[in-house]
Amino acid sequence: MPYRPFYPSADVPVVQVAIRGEHIGRRTGVRVPLVEAVTDTAGALLQLLREKPAGGFADRLTQHYRRVRAHLDAPAEARPHDAPMRPQHVAAVDRPAEGDTIFAADVGTPTVWAARHLTMNGHRQLIGSFNQASWPTRCRRPSARRRPRAGGGRWWHRAGTAGSACCWAT
């Protein structure tokens, strides 16, 4: 199991919700097993919550995000005489890309760059295999999914050299 290191330790109480009871407790010990739909459990829990006044925690997280975002964006800005060119400079496709552009990312570093540097707006799409060695069969999907509209449309493909070679060989 690839996610075993992220499971809670034995001393952490676990609540598991599943429609099929036989799935409960398969991967970790469960203190509170609930055999029902998650929507039923969430609905019952929402009734127990009280709204807190705005501010505080959310404001601190927003400020932290802005600092981290500025730190991540700095290497993506090309400056005169940058040599060699930083890999993050490919993030520059975000600015000229249209509001409904479809982006395609291979696994690995291109996916990290997409997550860090692409601005998603509800109309843009990010397509990827997100599974090692399955990209060649999927990399042509963006062109097939491009919605017809006046003036055509754009899609951007981000892949490492191996992913690009496999893509264009299919």
TABEL-V352631 format. One record per pair of residues at least 12 apart in sequence whose C-alpha atoms are under 8 Angstrom apart, sorted by the first residue. I is the first residue (numbers start at 1). J is the second residue. D is the distance in Angstrom with one decimal. If there is no record, write none. Layout:
<<I J D> <I J D>>
This chain:
<<7 28 7.2> <8 28 7.7> <10 28 7.9> <10 29 6.9> <13 30 7.0> <13 31 5.7> <13 32 7.9> <14 29 7.0> <14 30 4.9> <14 31 5.3> <14 32 6.5> <15 30 6.0> <15 31 6.1> <15 32 4.6> <15 33 6.0> <15 34 7.5> <16 30 6.5> <16 32 6.5> <16 33 5.3> <16 34 6.1> <17 33 6.4> <17 34 4.8> <17 35 5.9> <17 36 6.5> <17 37 7.2> <17 38 6.2> <17 41 7.7> <18 34 6.5> <18 35 5.2> <18 36 5.8> <18 37 6.4> <18 38 7.1> <19 35 5.2> <19 36 4.7> <19 37 5.3> <19 38 7.9> <20 35 6.5> <20 36 7.8> <21 34 7.8> <21 35 5.4> <72 116 7.1> <73 117 7.2> <75 88 6.3> <75 89 7.5> <76 88 4.7> <76 89 4.8> <76 90 7.5> <76 91 6.1> <76 92 7.2> <77 89 6.5> <77 92 7.8> <88 113 6.9> <91 113 7.0> <91 114 7.7> <91 117 5.5> <91 118 7.0> <94 117 7.1> <94 118 5.5> <94 119 6.7> <97 154 7.6> <98 154 7.4> <99 121 7.3> <99 123 6.4> <99 124 6.1> <100 123 4.9> <100 124 4.4> <100 125 7.3> <101 123 7.7> <101 124 5.1> <101 125 6.7> <101 153 7.1> <101 154 5.5> <101 155 5.5> <101 156 7.7> <102 124 5.6> <102 125 4.7> <102 126 6.0> <102 127 7.3> <102 142 6.2> <102 146 7.2> <102 154 6.8> <102 155 4.7> <102 156 6.6> <103 124 7.6> <103 125 6.0> <103 126 4.8> <103 127 6.1> <103 142 7.3> <103 155 5.5> <103 156 4.8> <103 157 6.0> <103 158 7.7> <104 126 5.7> <104 127 4.7> <104 128 5.5> <104 139 7.0> <104 142 6.7> <104 155 7.4> <104 156 6.0> <104 157 4.7> <104 158 6.0> <105 126 7.2> <105 127 6.4> <105 128 5.1> <105 129 7.8> <105 157 6.0> <105 158 4.7> <105 159 5.9> <106 128 5.9> <106 129 6.7> <106 130 6.9> <106 135 6.3> <106 139 8.0> <106 158 6.2> <106 159 4.8> <106 160 7.2> <106 163 6.5> <107 128 7.4> <107 129 7.1> <107 130 5.2> <107 131 6.6> <107 132 6.4> <107 135 7.8> <107 159 7.6> <109 160 7.8> <110 158 5.7> <110 159 5.7> <110 160 7.0> <111 158 8.0> <127 142 7.2> <135 163 6.7> <135 166 7.8> <135 167 7.2> <136 163 6.9> <136 166 5.3> <136 167 4.6> <136 170 6.5> <137 167 7.5> <137 170 7.3> <139 157 7.7> <139 167 5.9> <140 167 7.4> <142 155 6.4> <143 155 6.9>>
